[in-house]
Amino acid sequence: MKRPPFKTRIIGHPGIAGPVTLASGIATVAGLYNGSAVPLFIAAPVAMAVLKANEQVVAWRRWSAEWEAMAPNPSRKRTRMRDVLVLVAIIAAVITTMQMDSDTRQMAATIIGLLVGVGAILFVLHKTVRWISARRRHRAGPFTVTVIGRPVMPVPSLHDAYRALPPYCQALLGARS
């Protein structure tokens, strides 16, 4: 499957498609509530374009994940978008906290501290579980190989099998009999 263009990947990203679709819906409902259909004519094409791009991106990601899973040792690509979103969330929290008065700022700082603490605990727990599962996988050894001494059913020799083929197959195979 061909990778979607950059514009489609950006517009169709779930972090963008969800809020844009939600905002289009809210604008449409607000416009219709106020008696104007203009937001419907603006928001509907935008929402349809974003949803179409999202479908393409989701289909490509699903196909890409299945393709990568076929490899013997699938590579784990770390996406930087998640890191950027976490950084943006932290900056937004800091800016919001700076805009508050002292009592609210103290409460917000406490909540942010608790969230950071819980995030750190979950991160350490996740890494510990991955480390334990990797050790178990490593101890298990390679795949099991089974060798069958003799076949269960009688099997003809290769020479007899080629001789039993129809003439057009023998001609196609170059008459290997």
N, C-alpha and C positions, 0 to 999 in steps of 0.2 A: 504494500500500500504506500502511496506517495505521501510524504509529509506535507501537511497543509502549509500554505504561505504564512509568513510571519504575522501579517495583519489578522488573518483568521485565527491563529494561535493566541494572539493577544485578546481579541474581541471574544473568542470562544472560551477563554479560561474561566473555570468555575467561579473564581474570585471576582471576576468582572461580570460574567453573564448573569449571575444571580442578582446582585444589586441593581444592575441596569434593567433587568426584566421587572424586578419589584418596583423600581422607580417609575418605569413606564406604566405599570398597572396602577400605581397610586396617582400618577398624573392624569391618567384616563378617567379614573373614578372621580377624582376631584373636579376635573373639567366637566364631566357629565353631571355631577352634583350641582355645579354652578350654572348649568344650562348651556354650556359651550361644548361643541364637538371638535373644536380645533385640536386639543391635546390628543384626541383619539387618532386624528390623521397624522400627527407627528410621532406619537409614541408607538403606534402599531407597527409601522415599517421598521423602526429601530428595534423593537422587541423581536420581530420576526427575523431580522438579520442576525441579531445576537444569538437567538436560539438555534438558527441554522449553523452558525459558526461553532456553537457549543456542541451540537451533534457531531460535526466533523471532527472536532478535537477529541471528543470522548471516544468516537470510533477509532481514531488513529492511535490514541493512548492504549485502548484495549488491544488492538492489533499489535502494537509495539511491545506491550507486556507479554502477550502470548508468544511473539517472535523471540523475545529475549529469554523466555522460559524454556525454549527448546534447546538452548545451549547447555553443554554438560555442566558448566559452572557459570550460572547466570551472573552477569556483572550487576552490581547495585549502584546505579547512578544516583548521586545525591543531588536533589534539586535545590538550587539556590533561591528559588522563589519563596520557599518556606522560610529561609533565613531572613530574606528581605521583609516578608510580612511580619515576622516576629520583631524585627528592628523597628518597623513603622509603628507597630502596636506599642512598643516601649516608648518611642518618641512621643506618640499621641498621648500616652498616659502621663508622661512627665509634663508636657505642655498643659494638659488639662489640670494637673495637680497644681501647677504654678499659677493658674488663673483663679484658684479657689481662695476663700478666706482661711484663716489659721485653723479654726476648729475642723472645718471640712477637709482641709489639707492633711491634718493629722489622721483623720479617719481614712482618707484615701491612701495615705502612705502606709498605714497599717494593713489595709486590704491588699495593696500591691506587694508589700512584704510577705504576707501570707501566701499570695499566689506564686511569688518567686520561690518561696520555701517548698510549697507543694510541688511546683514544677521541678525543682532540684531533686526532691525525693523520688518523684516518678522517673526522672532521667536516670538516677543511680539504680533504681529497681529495674528499669528496662535494660540497661547495660549489664547488670548482674545476670538477669535471665538469659540474655543472648550469650554471655560468656559461659554459663553452665550448659546451655544447649549445644554450643559449639564444642565444648569438651566431650559431651556425650557422643556427638556425631563423630568426633575424631577417634574416640575409643572404639566405636563400632567397627571400624575398618572399612576396606573397600567393599564393593558390591560382591555378592555371593555368586560364584561361578559353579554351574552344575555341568558335569560331563557325563554323557550317557555312553556306556560301554558298547552297547549294540542296540540297534533300533527295535522298537516294539513290533513293528510290522515289517515284513520282508520288503526290501528296497532293491530295485534292479540296479545293476552297475551303470556307470555313466555311458559306456559304449552301447549297452542294450537300450537305454532310454533314448539316445539319439537315433538308433536304428528304428525305434517304434514311432518316431515322428512321421507325419505325412510328408510327401515329396516336396510340397511348396515350402514347408518349414525347413527341411534339409537344405533346399536351395538358398533360402534366406540366411541360414547359419553358415553357409559355405561348405556344406556336405562334410561335417566333422566326423563322420562315422568311421 
